[in-house]
């Protein structure tokens, strides 16, 4: 009697967790700029919170830029 072939359930490889990004807290004097409207901010006080703060403008996170001294 011929053997019945059993279909094996194909499971994909387990997805590796995304590598954690090294988060740097805003430091005094760091600048941030909106990529859409160009609005800029400069950090003048560090809060000391344990959580990361994200500066939002136009609904998107602001990108860190070098602060310029005048």
N, C-alpha and C positions, 0 to 999 in steps of 0.2 A: 504494500500500500504506500503511495507516495506521501511524503511529508508535506504538511501545510506550511506555507511560508507565512510568517508573522511579520507584519509591518512594524518596524521600529519607529518609535516616536522620536522625531528629530528635534533636539533642543539646541538652541543656539548657545554659544559660549556665554558665560556670565559676564555681564558688562562690568568693567572695572570702574570704580568710582572716580570721578573727575579729580585730578590733582588739586589740592587746596592751594589757592593763590595766597601768596604772602601779602597780608594786608598791612599797609603802613598807615598809622594814624596821622591825621593832619598835624603838622608841626607849625610853630609860630613862624610867620613870614612866607609860608607856602601860598602860591596863587592857584586859582582854579578859573577855567574859562568855559563858557557855553559854546559848543561847536555850531549851534544854530544862529543865535542872536549876537554872540560876541560879548555878552555880559561877563564881567570879571569880578572875583572876590579875592581878598587876601586875608589869611587867618591871622588875627591879632592876639587871640587868647586860646590856650589849649584847655579843653574842658576836663580831661582826666577820666572820662568815662571808660568803661571796659568794653563797650560795644563800638562797632565801626559806624561812623557817620558818613552818609553819602549826600553830597550837595546836588540838588536837582534844580534844573532850569529848563523851561520849555518841555517838561515831561521826560527829560533824559538826564543821566548823571553827567556832571561837569567833569571835564578832563583837567588833570593837574598840569599846570604850566609854571614856568619859572617866573617868580615875581620880579618886576623891574623896579629899581630905585630911581627916583628922580630928584 
